[in-house]
Amino acid sequence: MIDEKLNYITVQKIKDRWMLIDPYGAPFISKAVCYVSCNGEPEINTKINYYKTAIEKEFQTKEEWADDTAHKLRSLGFNTIGPWSSEQLFKDKMYYIAIINLARDDWQTGTVDDYFSPDFYEHADRTVREEIRKNDYLQDKFLIGYCTGGEMRWGSDWRSDKSVVFDYMNFPGDKEGKAALIQFFRELYQEDLHNFNKHWQQNFQDWAEALYFQQYKKASKAAKPYEEEALYFIAKQYFKTTHEIMRKHDPNHLILGTRFISISMPRGVVRACKDYVDVVSINHYELLFGMHKYSPLLTGTTKTGNCLEAFYELTQKPILITEFGFRLKAEGGGRTLPMGFPTIFSDKKRGMRAYRYIKEAIQSKHIVGYHLFQWFDQPPKGRFDYQNSRFGLVNLENKLYEDYAGCLKEANALSPS
């Protein structure tokens, strides 16, 4: 049964399909565009901000821009503002997602926090308290929920060829996370130091040496199941702690996970979030040569086929696709960062690819939303991390890509809500 009137957006399974439920009891799918921001993106070297300059010429105020943008989005069938947006300007206009990064991780380099330390808890607790108060999230009925991180590093990816288990093993011996992990290994290996040495290619005489050693570099193939369990142990600590903090400060809005990178998520990490999120958020792009499907098969990470069905099987929680998108070929070539993504040679074909992607997503009974990346194109010479692609629904002059927009409108109309 759907409650006649709720105070906040919830998520429920209606018959055999998961749906978001609005505060008045109506089911819906979150259809969003990410990075709908009036601040644009400056080029990393020139500092030129093409999009911001264009809209400042077109509109007298930010509020006028937001009204116009919300109208465009709604006319195309979108109902949500995705992450990295000027969310304060869209309150009471559209649903939205908030991101509160609880860890002091570095997205670009992949360095990780110590999720076992009291200092991490204090930092995360303070961050959540301040962000909720500053942005007036607590009573907001248009807020779907919170992502507690974004594309956090867990397994190997472009930032490191090793999982975060090695980061924790190479922490100093007096760090809480290092002590917790070595104790976990002692129990997992049933105090068999010889087997531990064999797996992690060391020659320790006692467990104290393992605790204070900081040069772990590789492991044998036989260590893989133990590494997977260690990942589960570390990730569970993160999700359990952040769940406790989020519920302490906001008992009502949904907890949406950490926007997993679909092609590189160890199964142990996916399992670890199961009891601590309401929805599993995943960034899932189509990649060159079908690598979005084949890469997990080669690396042994969570499979992505059948619209992320393996993620659902591991968690039994609905899935929100928090990023997907298709980039358009730039005139004159170039603008192909980040690598690995297909470049579509016409706007119409780009739209057709997006249409097929959305159609598959909404046919899946565990998908509760999809968020297009992004509202405007990236700057030609690169943003802060040198990404410079034409992923936008509008160009840097704030003009809609009409063919792309038309296909997205048709796809949004297929939604069950």
LOROKOL-534448 format. One record per residue (C-alpha): residue number from 0; residue in three letters; y, x, z. Coordinates in steps of 0.2 Angstrom, whole numbers, plus 5000, padded with zeros to 4 digits. Layout:
<zators>
ZATOR    n  res    py    px    pz
ZATOR  NUM  ALA     Y     X     Z
...
</zators>
This chain:
<zators>
ZATOR    n  res    py    px    pz
ZATOR    0  MET  5000  5000  5000
ZATOR    1  ILE  5018  5006  4996
ZATOR    2  ASP  5030  5003  5011
ZATOR    3  GLU  5044  4990  5006
ZATOR    4  LYS  5057  5002  5012
ZATOR    5  LEU  5056  5020  5017
ZATOR    6  ASN  5070  5032  5024
ZATOR    7  TYR  5065  5047  5013
ZATOR    8  ILE  5056  5051  4997
ZATOR    9  THR  5037  5053  5001
ZATOR   10  VAL  5022  5056  4990
ZATOR   11  GLN  5007  5045  4990
ZATOR   12  LYS  4991  5042  4980
ZATOR   13  ILE  4991  5025  4972
ZATOR   14  LYS  4974  5020  4966
ZATOR   15  ASP  4969  5037  4958
ZATOR   16  ARG  4986  5044  4954
ZATOR   17  TRP  4998  5054  4964
ZATOR   18  MET  5016  5048  4963
ZATOR   19  LEU  5033  5052  4972
ZATOR   20  ILE  5039  5036  4981
ZATOR   21  ASP  5058  5033  4982
ZATOR   22  PRO  5066  5027  4998
ZATOR   23  TYR  5064  5009  4992
ZATOR   24  GLY  5046  5010  4989
ZATOR   25  ALA  5046  5013  4970
ZATOR   26  PRO  5035  5026  4962
ZATOR   27  PHE  5042  5039  4951
ZATOR   28  ILE  5039  5056  4942
ZATOR   29  SER  5052  5070  4945
ZATOR   30  LYS  5059  5074  4928
ZATOR   31  ALA  5071  5088  4930
ZATOR   32  VAL  5081  5102  4922
ZATOR   33  CYS  5083  5118  4932
ZATOR   34  TYR  5099  5129  4934
ZATOR   35  VAL  5111  5115  4931
ZATOR   36  SER  5126  5125  4938
ZATOR   37  CYS  5144  5125  4935
ZATOR   38  ASN  5144  5144  4939
ZATOR   39  GLY  5135  5150  4924
ZATOR   40  GLU  5128  5167  4923
ZATOR   41  PRO  5138  5183  4920
ZATOR   42  GLU  5132  5196  4909
ZATOR   43  ILE  5125  5211  4919
ZATOR   44  ASN  5137  5224  4911
ZATOR   45  THR  5152  5215  4904
ZATOR   46  LYS  5153  5202  4918
ZATOR   47  ILE  5158  5190  4904
ZATOR   48  ASN  5153  5172  4910
ZATOR   49  TYR  5152  5162  4893
ZATOR   50  TYR  5146  5146  4900
ZATOR   51  LYS  5158  5145  4915
ZATOR   52  THR  5173  5149  4903
ZATOR   53  ALA  5167  5136  4891
ZATOR   54  ILE  5166  5122  4904
ZATOR   55  GLU  5183  5127  4912
ZATOR   56  LYS  5191  5124  4895
ZATOR   57  GLU  5182  5107  4893
ZATOR   58  PHE  5184  5100  4910
ZATOR   59  GLN  5198  5099  4922
ZATOR   60  THR  5187  5099  4938
ZATOR   61  LYS  5169  5103  4943
ZATOR   62  GLU  5167  5085  4948
ZATOR   63  GLU  5171  5080  4930
ZATOR   64  TRP  5159  5092  4923
ZATOR   65  ALA  5145  5085  4935
ZATOR   66  ASP  5149  5067  4930
ZATOR   67  ASP  5147  5072  4912
ZATOR   68  THR  5132  5082  4914
ZATOR   69  ALA  5123  5069  4925
ZATOR   70  HIS  5127  5056  4911
ZATOR   71  LYS  5119  5067  4898
ZATOR   72  LEU  5104  5071  4909
ZATOR   73  ARG  5101  5052  4913
ZATOR   74  SER  5103  5047  4895
ZATOR   75  LEU  5089  5059  4891
ZATOR   76  GLY  5077  5052  4904
ZATOR   77  PHE  5079  5065  4917
ZATOR   78  ASN  5081  5059  4935
ZATOR   79  THR  5081  5076  4945
ZATOR   80  ILE  5092  5091  4947
ZATOR   81  GLY  5080  5106  4948
ZATOR   82  PRO  5082  5122  4958
ZATOR   83  TRP  5096  5134  4956
ZATOR   84  SER  5109  5120  4952
ZATOR   85  SER  5126  5115  4959
ZATOR   86  GLU  5117  5102  4970
ZATOR   87  GLN  5132  5097  4980
ZATOR   88  LEU  5140  5091  4965
ZATOR   89  PHE  5126  5079  4960
ZATOR   90  LYS  5122  5071  4977
ZATOR   91  ASP  5121  5052  4976
ZATOR   92  LYS  5119  5054  4957
ZATOR   93  MET  5102  5061  4955
ZATOR   94  TYR  5087  5067  4965
ZATOR   95  TYR  5086  5086  4968
ZATOR   96  ILE  5076  5100  4975
ZATOR   97  ALA  5082  5113  4988
ZATOR   98  ILE  5076  5131  4989
ZATOR   99  ILE  5077  5139  5006
ZATOR  100  ASN  5070  5157  5005
ZATOR  101  LEU  5063  5160  5022
ZATOR  102  ALA  5057  5178  5020
ZATOR  103  ARG  5067  5193  5017
ZATOR  104  ASP  5057  5197  5001
ZATOR  105  ASP  5064  5205  4986
ZATOR  106  TRP  5061  5195  4970
ZATOR  107  GLN  5064  5209  4958
ZATOR  108  THR  5055  5223  4967
ZATOR  109  GLY  5041  5213  4976
ZATOR  110  THR  5044  5220  4993
ZATOR  111  VAL  5037  5209  5007
ZATOR  112  ASP  5042  5204  5024
ZATOR  113  ASP  5031  5205  5039
ZATOR  114  TYR  5026  5187  5042
ZATOR  115  PHE  5018  5191  5059
ZATOR  116  SER  5033  5198  5067
ZATOR  117  PRO  5044  5188  5079
ZATOR  118  ASP  5059  5195  5069
ZATOR  119  PHE  5053  5186  5054
ZATOR  120  TYR  5051  5170  5064
ZATOR  121  GLU  5069  5171  5071
ZATOR  122  HIS  5076  5175  5054
ZATOR  123  ALA  5067  5161  5046
ZATOR  124  ASP  5072  5149  5060
ZATOR  125  ARG  5090  5153  5059
ZATOR  126  THR  5090  5152  5040
ZATOR  127  VAL  5083  5135  5040
ZATOR  128  ARG  5094  5128  5054
ZATOR  129  GLU  5110  5135  5045
ZATOR  130  GLU  5105  5129  5027
ZATOR  131  ILE  5101  5112  5033
ZATOR  132  ARG  5117  5110  5043
ZATOR  133  LYS  5128  5118  5029
ZATOR  134  ASN  5122  5108  5015
ZATOR  135  ASP  5119  5091  5025
ZATOR  136  TYR  5101  5090  5020
ZATOR  137  LEU  5094  5081  5035
ZATOR  138  GLN  5099  5063  5031
ZATOR  139  ASP  5100  5064  5012
ZATOR  140  LYS  5089  5051  5003
ZATOR  141  PHE  5091  5060  4986
ZATOR  142  LEU  5083  5076  4992
ZATOR  143  ILE  5065  5076  4987
ZATOR  144  GLY  5061  5091  4998
ZATOR  145  TYR  5061  5110  5001
ZATOR  146  CYS  5053  5125  4992
ZATOR  147  THR  5052  5138  5005
ZATOR  148  GLY  5052  5153  4993
ZATOR  149  GLY  5052  5156  4974
ZATOR  150  GLU  5039  5166  4964
ZATOR  151  MET  5034  5177  4979
ZATOR  152  ARG  5023  5191  4976
ZATOR  153  TRP  5005  5189  4982
ZATOR  154  GLY  4993  5197  4970
ZATOR  155  SER  4996  5209  4956
ZATOR  156  ASP  5010  5205  4943
ZATOR  157  TRP  5024  5213  4934
ZATOR  158  ARG  5031  5220  4951
ZATOR  159  SER  5015  5229  4957
ZATOR  160  ASP  4998  5232  4951
ZATOR  161  LYS  4992  5229  4969
ZATOR  162  SER  4991  5214  4980
ZATOR  163  VAL  5002  5212  4996
ZATOR  164  VAL  4987  5217  5006
ZATOR  165  PHE  4991  5235  5002
ZATOR  166  ASP  5009  5233  5007
ZATOR  167  TYR  5002  5227  5024
ZATOR  168  MET  4990  5241  5025
ZATOR  169  ASN  5004  5253  5022
ZATOR  170  PHE  5015  5246  5036
ZATOR  171  PRO  5018  5258  5051
ZATOR  172  GLY  5005  5256  5064
ZATOR  173  ASP  5017  5248  5076
ZATOR  174  LYS  5021  5233  5064
ZATOR  175  GLU  5014  5217  5070
ZATOR  176  GLY  5007  5213  5052
ZATOR  177  LYS  4998  5229  5051
ZATOR  178  ALA  4990  5227  5069
ZATOR  179  ALA  4985  5209  5064
ZATOR  180  LEU  4978  5214  5048
ZATOR  181  ILE  4967  5229  5055
ZATOR  182  GLN  4961  5217  5069
ZATOR  183  PHE  4956  5205  5055
ZATOR  184  PHE  4947  5218  5046
ZATOR  185  ARG  4938  5223  5062
ZATOR  186  GLU  4932  5206  5064
ZATOR  187  LEU  4928  5203  5045
ZATOR  188  TYR  4918  5219  5045
ZATOR  189  GLN  4910  5216  5062
ZATOR  190  GLU  4916  5233  5068
ZATOR  191  ASP  4907  5242  5054
ZATOR  192  LEU  4920  5256  5051
ZATOR  193  HIS  4908  5265  5039
ZATOR  194  ASN  4908  5250  5027
ZATOR  195  PHE  4927  5248  5029
ZATOR  196  ASN  4929  5267  5024
ZATOR  197  LYS  4917  5264  5009
ZATOR  198  HIS  4927  5249  5002
ZATOR  199  TRP  4944  5257  5005
ZATOR  200  GLN  4939  5275  5001
ZATOR  201  GLN  4944  5283  5017
ZATOR  202  ASN  4935  5293  5030
ZATOR  203  PHE  4941  5287  5047
ZATOR  204  GLN  4933  5292  5063
ZATOR  205  ASP  4939  5277  5073
ZATOR  206  TRP  4949  5261  5070
ZATOR  207  ALA  4965  5269  5077
ZATOR  208  GLU  4966  5280  5062
ZATOR  209  ALA  4965  5265  5051
ZATOR  210  LEU  4979  5257  5060
ZATOR  211  TYR  4991  5272  5059
ZATOR  212  PHE  4986  5277  5041
ZATOR  213  GLN  5000  5273  5028
ZATOR  214  GLN  4993  5280  5012
ZATOR  215  TYR  4980  5267  5006
ZATOR  216  LYS  4980  5268  4987
ZATOR  217  LYS  4965  5260  4980
ZATOR  218  ALA  4949  5251  4984
ZATOR  219  SER  4931  5249  4977
ZATOR  220  LYS  4926  5234  4967
ZATOR  221  ALA  4915  5229  4982
ZATOR  222  ALA  4931  5227  4993
ZATOR  223  LYS  4937  5213  4982
ZATOR  224  PRO  4930  5198  4992
ZATOR  225  TYR  4937  5206  5008
ZATOR  226  GLU  4954  5209  5000
ZATOR  227  GLU  4954  5190  4995
ZATOR  228  GLU  4950  5185  5013
ZATOR  229  ALA  4964  5196  5019
ZATOR  230  LEU  4976  5188  5006
ZATOR  231  TYR  4971  5171  5013
ZATOR  232  PHE  4974  5178  5031
ZATOR  233  ILE  4992  5184  5027
ZATOR  234  ALA  4997  5169  5016
ZATOR  235  LYS  4991  5157  5030
ZATOR  236  GLN  5002  5165  5042
ZATOR  237  TYR  5017  5163  5031
ZATOR  238  PHE  5013  5145  5026
ZATOR  239  LYS  5009  5140  5044
ZATOR  240  THR  5024  5148  5051
ZATOR  241  THR  5036  5141  5038
ZATOR  242  HIS  5028  5124  5040
ZATOR  243  GLU  5032  5124  5059
ZATOR  244  ILE  5050  5130  5056
ZATOR  245  MET  5053  5117  5043
ZATOR  246  ARG  5046  5103  5053
ZATOR  247  LYS  5056  5108  5068
ZATOR  248  HIS  5072  5106  5059
ZATOR  249  ASP  5068  5092  5047
ZATOR  250  PRO  5053  5081  5050
ZATOR  251  ASN  5055  5070  5035
ZATOR  252  HIS  5058  5078  5019
ZATOR  253  LEU  5043  5085  5009
ZATOR  254  ILE  5038  5103  5010
ZATOR  255  LEU  5035  5109  4992
ZATOR  256  GLY  5028  5126  4993
ZATOR  257  THR  5034  5142  4985
ZATOR  258  ARG  5034  5140  4967
ZATOR  259  PHE  5018  5149  4963
ZATOR  260  ILE  5017  5160  4947
ZATOR  261  SER  5003  5151  4939
ZATOR  262  ILE  4995  5165  4930
ZATOR  263  SER  4993  5177  4944
ZATOR  264  MET  4989  5167  4960
ZATOR  265  PRO  4974  5173  4970
ZATOR  266  ARG  4963  5159  4975
ZATOR  267  GLY  4964  5164  4993
ZATOR  268  VAL  4983  5161  4993
ZATOR  269  VAL  4982  5144  4985
ZATOR  270  ARG  4969  5139  4998
ZATOR  271  ALA  4980  5145  5012
ZATOR  272  CYS  4994  5133  5008
ZATOR  273  LYS  4983  5118  5009
ZATOR  274  ASP  4987  5112  5026
ZATOR  275  TYR  5005  5116  5026
ZATOR  276  VAL  5013  5109  5011
ZATOR  277  ASP  5015  5091  5005
ZATOR  278  VAL  5016  5096  4986
ZATOR  279  VAL  5011  5112  4978
ZATOR  280  SER  5025  5119  4967
ZATOR  281  ILE  5020  5130  4952
ZATOR  282  ASN  5030  5138  4938
ZATOR  283  HIS  5019  5137  4923
ZATOR  284  TYR  5024  5143  4906
ZATOR  285  GLU  5015  5144  4889
ZATOR  286  LEU  5014  5162  4885
ZATOR  287  LEU  5010  5172  4869
ZATOR  288  PHE  4992  5173  4863
ZATOR  289  GLY  4987  5159  4875
ZATOR  290  MET  4988  5171  4890
ZATOR  291  HIS  4993  5157  4902
ZATOR  292  LYS  4975  5151  4900
ZATOR  293  TYR  4966  5168  4897
ZATOR  294  SER  4974  5179  4909
ZATOR  295  PRO  4967  5171  4925
ZATOR  296  LEU  4950  5172  4917
ZATOR  297  LEU  4952  5191  4915
ZATOR  298  THR  4959  5194  4932
ZATOR  299  GLY  4949  5182  4943
ZATOR  300  THR  4964  5173  4949
ZATOR  301  THR  4966  5154  4950
ZATOR  302  LYS  4962  5146  4933
ZATOR  303  THR  4977  5136  4925
ZATOR  304  GLY  4967  5126  4912
ZATOR  305  ASN  4967  5107  4912
ZATOR  306  CYS  4985  5106  4918
ZATOR  307  LEU  4982  5117  4934
ZATOR  308  GLU  4967  5107  4939
ZATOR  309  ALA  4960  5122  4949
ZATOR  310  PHE  4975  5122  4960
ZATOR  311  TYR  4972  5104  4964
ZATOR  312  GLU  4954  5107  4968
ZATOR  313  LEU  4958  5121  4980
ZATOR  314  THR  4972  5111  4989
ZATOR  315  GLN  4969  5092  4986
ZATOR  316  LYS  4988  5091  4985
ZATOR  317  PRO  4999  5084  4971
ZATOR  318  ILE  5007  5097  4960
ZATOR  319  LEU  5025  5099  4955
ZATOR  320  ILE  5028  5110  4939
ZATOR  321  THR  5044  5118  4945
ZATOR  322  GLU  5047  5128  4929
ZATOR  323  PHE  5042  5127  4911
ZATOR  324  GLY  5052  5129  4895
ZATOR  325  PHE  5053  5136  4877
ZATOR  326  ARG  5065  5148  4870
ZATOR  327  LEU  5073  5147  4853
ZATOR  328  LYS  5075  5162  4841
ZATOR  329  ALA  5092  5169  4841
ZATOR  330  GLU  5102  5171  4825
ZATOR  331  GLY  5100  5188  4819
ZATOR  332  GLY  5085  5191  4831
ZATOR  333  GLY  5084  5199  4848
ZATOR  334  ARG  5086  5190  4864
ZATOR  335  THR  5068  5191  4868
ZATOR  336  LEU  5069  5196  4887
ZATOR  337  PRO  5058  5192  4897
ZATOR  338  MET  5044  5198  4887
ZATOR  339  GLY  5028  5188  4885
ZATOR  340  PHE  5035  5171  4880
ZATOR  341  PRO  5034  5164  4863
ZATOR  342  THR  5050  5163  4853
ZATOR  343  ILE  5051  5147  4843
ZATOR  344  PHE  5060  5148  4826
ZATOR  345  SER  5067  5131  4825
ZATOR  346  ASP  5075  5119  4838
ZATOR  347  LYS  5064  5105  4831
ZATOR  348  LYS  5048  5115  4834
ZATOR  349  ARG  5054  5120  4851
ZATOR  350  GLY  5056  5101  4855
ZATOR  351  MET  5038  5097  4848
ZATOR  352  ARG  5031  5110  4859
ZATOR  353  ALA  5040  5103  4874
ZATOR  354  TYR  5034  5086  4870
ZATOR  355  ARG  5016  5091  4869
ZATOR  356  TYR  5018  5100  4886
ZATOR  357  ILE  5025  5085  4895
ZATOR  358  LYS  5013  5073  4887
ZATOR  359  GLU  4998  5083  4894
ZATOR  360  ALA  5007  5085  4911
ZATOR  361  ILE  5010  5066  4914
ZATOR  362  GLN  4992  5062  4908
ZATOR  363  SER  4986  5072  4923
ZATOR  364  LYS  4984  5061  4939
ZATOR  365  HIS  4989  5075  4951
ZATOR  366  ILE  5006  5080  4942
ZATOR  367  VAL  5021  5072  4951
ZATOR  368  GLY  5034  5081  4941
ZATOR  369  TYR  5040  5094  4928
ZATOR  370  HIS  5056  5104  4928
ZATOR  371  LEU  5063  5111  4912
ZATOR  372  PHE  5070  5129  4913
ZATOR  373  GLN  5085  5129  4910
ZATOR  374  TRP  5101  5119  4907
ZATOR  375  PHE  5111  5133  4898
ZATOR  376  ASP  5106  5148  4888
ZATOR  377  GLN  5106  5165  4896
ZATOR  378  PRO  5120  5177  4891
ZATOR  379  PRO  5117  5187  4875
ZATOR  380  LYS  5117  5204  4884
ZATOR  381  GLY  5107  5199  4899
ZATOR  382  ARG  5109  5191  4916
ZATOR  383  PHE  5107  5201  4932
ZATOR  384  ASP  5089  5206  4928
ZATOR  385  TYR  5092  5207  4909
ZATOR  386  GLN  5084  5191  4904
ZATOR  387  ASN  5094  5185  4888
ZATOR  388  SER  5084  5171  4880
ZATOR  389  ARG  5089  5155  4873
ZATOR  390  PHE  5080  5143  4885
ZATOR  391  GLY  5094  5131  4886
ZATOR  392  LEU  5095  5113  4883
ZATOR  393  VAL  5114  5116  4880
ZATOR  394  ASN  5121  5132  4872
ZATOR  395  LEU  5134  5143  4880
ZATOR  396  GLU  5148  5131  4873
ZATOR  397  ASN  5140  5117  4883
ZATOR  398  LYS  5134  5109  4867
ZATOR  399  LEU  5117  5100  4867
ZATOR  400  TYR  5103  5107  4856
ZATOR  401  GLU  5100  5090  4848
ZATOR  402  ASP  5083  5091  4841
ZATOR  403  TYR  5076  5099  4857
ZATOR  404  ALA  5085  5085  4867
ZATOR  405  GLY  5078  5071  4856
ZATOR  406  CYS  5060  5077  4859
ZATOR  407  LEU  5063  5078  4877
ZATOR  408  LYS  5070  5061  4878
ZATOR  409  GLU  5054  5054  4869
ZATOR  410  ALA  5043  5064  4881
ZATOR  411  ASN  5052  5058  4896
ZATOR  412  ALA  5050  5040  4890
ZATOR  413  LEU  5031  5042  4891
ZATOR  414  SER  5031  5044  4910
ZATOR  415  PRO  5023  5031  4921
ZATOR  416  SER  5039  5028  4930
</zators>
